[in-house]
Amino acid sequence: MELAAFQFDHARHRHTRGFRFLQLGWSDGNTFLPVTFSLLSGQNQVCGAKADARTHSGKRKLQAQRKAPEVVRELLVSSLSQGVQASYVLFNLWFSSPKMFRQLRRLKLQAVAMVKRSKKVYYRFNGQMMDVKAIFKAQKKRRGRSRYLLSVLVKAVVEGEASTPVTCIPGNLYQ
């Protein structure tokens, strides 16, 4: 099959041939309605394909070869232009980055996501660039309060652009 690639299955802990399924949906808290989707390929393709950007299938093939955060933005822009109304975007930590928060802010959307604990991603906190783990480590635990209830206002900084305010709430700090 064209563009099928070896994908890592996190449930089975092994590689399988196929695609990653990226789905965008709308929810009111009780109901989930699928809005659009994209099948994503990977680096280790089993069978490549030539894509003609003039056709619908060619556009899908080109989209399948782009990075997931770029495709998320495309799906959001497409859905918003077709009349889907949303104030918030909920996603997992795979997509949480200062760049993504900035792009969502440009679309006038708020994000709800667990923030990556990575030494490569930094946020501005008290005038210093710090990673998420260092930010929460710097916060003192308040007596009688769970550390999981802590939230911190930081700024997501993308080079060459104005900073974006982000409220960080810790995921699992202790792993």
C-alpha positions as CSV (number, residue, x, y, z in Angstrom):
1,M,0.0,0.0,0.0
2,E,1.3,3.4,-0.9
3,L,3.0,5.4,2.0
4,A,2.5,2.6,4.5
5,A,5.3,2.8,7.0
6,F,6.6,1.0,10.1
7,Q,4.8,2.6,13.1
8,F,5.5,1.8,16.7
9,D,2.5,0.3,18.5
10,H,2.8,1.5,22.1
11,A,0.2,-1.0,23.4
12,R,2.1,-4.1,21.9
13,H,5.6,-2.6,22.2
14,R,6.5,-3.5,18.6
15,H,6.6,-2.0,15.1
16,T,3.7,-2.7,12.7
17,R,3.1,-1.6,9.1
18,G,0.4,1.0,8.6
19,F,-0.5,4.6,9.3
20,R,-1.0,6.9,12.3
21,F,-4.6,8.1,12.5
22,L,-5.0,11.7,13.5
23,Q,-8.6,12.7,14.2
24,L,-10.1,16.1,15.0
25,G,-13.5,16.1,16.7
26,W,-15.9,18.4,18.5
27,S,-17.3,17.8,21.9
28,D,-19.7,19.5,24.4
29,G,-18.4,17.3,27.3
30,N,-20.9,14.5,26.8
31,T,-20.9,13.9,23.0
32,F,-18.0,13.5,20.6
33,L,-18.5,14.2,17.0
34,P,-15.7,13.4,14.5
35,V,-15.1,16.4,12.2
36,T,-12.1,15.5,10.1
37,F,-9.1,13.2,10.0
38,S,-5.7,12.5,8.4
39,L,-3.7,9.3,7.9
40,L,0.0,10.0,8.6
41,S,2.9,8.1,7.2
42,G,6.4,7.9,8.7
43,Q,10.1,7.9,8.0
44,N,10.5,4.2,7.3
45,Q,8.0,3.8,4.4
46,V,7.4,0.4,3.0
47,C,6.3,1.7,-0.3
48,G,6.7,5.3,-1.4
49,A,4.4,7.2,-3.8
50,K,4.5,10.1,-6.2
51,A,2.0,12.8,-5.3
52,D,0.4,15.2,-7.7
53,A,-0.7,18.3,-5.7
54,R,-3.4,19.1,-8.3
55,T,-5.6,16.1,-7.3
56,H,-7.4,15.3,-4.0
57,S,-5.5,12.1,-3.5
58,G,-2.2,13.9,-4.2
59,K,-3.0,16.5,-1.6
60,R,-3.8,13.7,0.9
61,K,-0.5,12.0,0.1
62,L,1.5,15.2,0.6
63,Q,-0.3,15.8,3.9
64,A,0.5,12.2,5.0
65,Q,4.2,13.0,4.7
66,R,4.2,16.2,6.8
67,K,4.8,16.4,10.5
68,A,1.8,15.8,12.8
69,P,1.8,19.3,14.4
70,E,1.6,20.9,10.9
71,V,-1.3,18.7,10.0
72,V,-3.1,19.5,13.3
73,R,-3.0,23.2,12.4
74,E,-4.2,22.5,8.8
75,L,-7.1,20.4,10.2
76,L,-8.0,23.2,12.7
77,V,-7.9,26.0,10.0
78,S,-10.0,23.9,7.7
79,S,-12.6,23.1,10.3
80,L,-12.9,26.6,11.6
81,S,-13.3,27.9,8.0
82,Q,-16.2,25.5,7.4
83,G,-18.1,26.8,10.4
84,V,-17.1,24.6,13.3
85,Q,-17.1,26.8,16.4
86,A,-14.6,26.2,19.2
87,S,-13.0,28.1,22.0
88,Y,-10.7,25.4,23.3
89,V,-8.5,22.7,21.8
90,L,-7.8,19.6,23.9
91,F,-4.8,17.5,22.9
92,N,-2.2,15.2,24.5
93,L,1.4,16.0,25.3
94,W,2.7,14.9,21.8
95,F,1.5,18.3,20.5
96,S,2.3,20.6,23.4
97,S,5.1,23.0,22.5
98,P,5.5,26.7,22.6
99,K,5.1,26.8,18.8
100,M,1.8,25.0,19.0
101,F,0.5,27.3,21.8
102,R,1.5,30.3,19.7
103,Q,-0.3,29.0,16.6
104,L,-3.5,28.3,18.5
105,R,-3.4,31.8,20.0
106,R,-3.2,33.2,16.5
107,L,-6.4,31.2,15.6
108,K,-8.0,32.7,18.8
109,L,-8.1,29.3,20.5
110,Q,-7.1,28.3,24.0
111,A,-5.3,25.0,24.6
112,V,-5.8,22.4,27.3
113,A,-2.9,20.0,27.3
114,M,-0.4,18.2,29.5
115,V,2.9,19.9,29.0
116,K,6.0,17.9,27.9
117,R,8.7,17.3,30.5
118,S,11.7,17.7,28.2
119,K,15.1,19.2,28.6
120,K,14.7,20.6,25.0
121,V,11.5,22.7,25.6
122,Y,11.8,25.9,27.7
123,Y,9.4,28.4,29.0
124,R,10.0,31.9,30.5
125,F,9.3,31.8,34.3
126,N,10.3,34.7,36.6
127,G,12.5,36.2,33.9
128,Q,14.5,32.9,33.3
129,M,14.2,30.2,30.6
130,M,13.5,26.9,32.4
131,D,12.2,23.5,31.5
132,V,8.9,22.3,33.0
133,K,10.5,20.0,35.6
134,A,12.7,22.8,36.9
135,I,9.7,25.2,37.1
136,F,7.7,22.9,39.3
137,K,10.7,21.9,41.3
138,A,11.2,25.6,42.1
139,Q,7.7,25.8,43.5
140,K,7.3,25.0,47.2
141,K,4.6,22.6,48.3
142,R,2.0,24.4,50.3
143,R,0.9,22.8,53.6
144,G,-2.3,20.9,53.3
145,R,-2.4,21.3,49.5
146,S,-1.6,18.6,46.9
147,R,1.2,19.4,44.6
148,Y,-1.0,18.3,41.8
149,L,-3.3,21.3,42.4
150,L,-0.4,23.7,41.6
151,S,-0.6,25.8,38.5
152,V,2.1,28.3,37.3
153,L,1.8,31.1,34.8
154,V,4.7,31.0,32.3
155,K,5.4,32.4,28.9
156,A,5.9,30.3,25.8
157,V,8.7,31.8,23.7
158,V,9.2,31.1,20.0
159,E,12.3,32.7,18.5
160,G,11.7,36.0,16.8
161,E,8.1,36.3,18.1
162,A,6.3,37.8,21.1
163,S,5.9,35.5,24.0
164,T,2.5,33.8,24.7
165,P,1.2,33.4,28.2
166,V,0.5,29.8,29.2
167,T,-0.7,28.3,32.5
168,C,1.2,25.1,33.3
169,I,-0.5,22.4,35.4
170,P,1.8,19.5,36.2
171,G,1.0,16.1,34.7
172,N,2.8,13.4,36.6
173,L,5.7,15.2,38.3
174,Y,7.1,12.3,40.1
175,Q,7.9,9.8,37.3
